[in-house]
């Protein structure tokens, strides 16, 4: 005959709930205004009766705390303001996609049957202005032209995409170099090149909004001089 135990364990119906560790209150790394006032009150309570804290010292400490607190609030306000400005620039820049803009540079993208145009910036009257177009990859001179004497300001130019033999140059990136004689000295001149906007992006490290030009490098949004 099989023997089966019918004894009941008096503790079998009991369950044990593991004890949870109490949540650790995170330590504060900075003092708030309430903490400062508490320390100030404690300091006044335990001060030497023969050398009580002078009013000027108390006011100085309060002013110092107020200054630090104010600077922290100001920093946060500036941070929020900068974020708002950057977001606004990104929204404005996004509307430029597909449009032509003028920005400082020396390179332009020549499309099939197209041209490259822009402005030459003269800091003074020039007795002569010379423009040279080179292949940005090989450095080969494609076309040169003399624009003659020019007055201070912007001098517009357009390269029709033809080389010195009148043959259409291959599509690609070309470099525009402009020089002029100003006050008797041969001077390198700055140029603004017209290009199409391909996309926009946020710069890394808080560098603001970048405008990516089709086939070319990107430029800062605030460098855009003209929207065409």
Secondary structure as UniProt FT lines:
FT   TURN            10..13
FT   HELIX           33..45
FT   HELIX           49..51
FT   HELIX           55..94
FT   TURN            95..98
FT   STRAND          100..104
FT   STRAND          107..110
FT   TURN            112..113
FT   STRAND          116..122
FT   STRAND          126..135
FT   TURN            136..138
FT   STRAND          141..150
FT   STRAND          153..159
FT   TURN            164..165
FT   STRAND          172..182
FT   TURN            183..184
FT   STRAND          185..202
FT   HELIX           204..206
FT   STRAND          209..213
FT   TURN            214..215
FT   STRAND          218..220
FT   HELIX           221..223
FT   STRAND          224..227
//
